[in-house]
């Protein structure tokens, strides 16, 4: 049984105004927000349930050969296909790649030597 107290998060006391411009969370009470007000409003579990947590439930991205990362939305996909000159949708292949930490480090090192590291790493 875990008897450690759960981590508490606080946000700006002026949350409803600040959340639009620069929402921040902190674990330190009274830490100043970007707007200057203290971060003292406790974020409860109820807030997380209503908003499905702190991040979107599932986010996907497109990682290009040059390791640029784009959001996986239809507008981005269409723009990328147009930029690459791809007209035949049958020529596109979706690929999910599982990588270990070691492989990620090797890929980052390769990105220092090549402008197309992903294509060289996974031919």
N, C-alpha and C positions, 0 to 999 in steps of 0.2 A: 504494500500500500504506500502510495506517495503522499507524504504529509507536507510537502513544500507548498508554499503559498503561490497561487498562479500569478504570473506577471501582470501588472496593471499598466494600462496605457492611458495617457491623458492627451487631450487636444486643446486648442485655443479656447479660452472662455468666450470668444467672439466667433465660435465655430460656424454658425450659419452664414456669416459674411465671409470668413476666411476660406471656407471649404471650396468656394468657387475659384478663388485665385491661387491659393497655395496651401492645400491641406497638408498638415503635418501631424504625426503622432510622436509621442516621446514616452519614455519610461521614467523620466525625471520630472516630478511635479515642480511647477513654478518656472520651468525653463521658458525663456521668452520665445514667442512665436515670431515669424517674419514680420508680422504687423506691429510687434512691440508688446502686445498683451501677453500676460502669463498663460502658460499651458496648464490649466488646472481643472478642466472639465474631464471627469473620468469617463472613459469609453467602456461601456458595459457589454456583457455578452449579448444582451438583447439587441444592441446596435448591430452587432456582427451577424446575428441570425436574420434580421430584417434586410440587411444589405449583402447577404451571402459571404460574409467575411471581409477581409481587408483587400483581397485581390479578386479579379474575375475568376469564376470557377474553372474555366479552361481557356487558355490563350494559346494560339498557334502562330508560328512565324515562318517566313520564307527566308532561308539562308542561301545567299547567292555564292557563286564560285569564289568571289573576292572577299567572302566572309561578311559582307554587308547584311544586316538583318532588317527585314521589312515585316510589317504586320500582315497576317494572312487574311486579307479582305479582298473582295472581288475587284475593286478599283485598282488596288496595288498589283494584283495578278494580271489584269488586262494590260495595264501600263507597262509592266515588266515584259510581257510577251511581245507587245508592240515594239518596245525598245530593242529587244533581241531579234526582231524580225521574224518571229515564229508565226506562221499562218496556219499550219497543219496541226490541229489539236491532237491528232493521233501520234504525233512525234514526241509528245510530252509524257514523261514518266515520273510518277510520284515516288519518292524514296524516303523511307524512314531509317535513320541511322542511329544506332545505339553506340555510344562511345564511353570508354573508360576515362578516368581522370588523366591517365598517362597519354592516351590518344589525343585528348584535348590539348594537353601541353605540347605534344609533338606537332599538332596542327597549328598552334599559335607560333611555334618556332618556324615552321615552314612558311607561315604568312610573312615572315621577315625576309624570306628569300625569293618568294614567287608572288606574282599578282593574281594567280589562280590557284591558291593553295588547296582548296577543297577538291578541285578536279584532279590534282596530283595525288592527294591523299587517298581519295576514293575514286579510282579511274573507272 
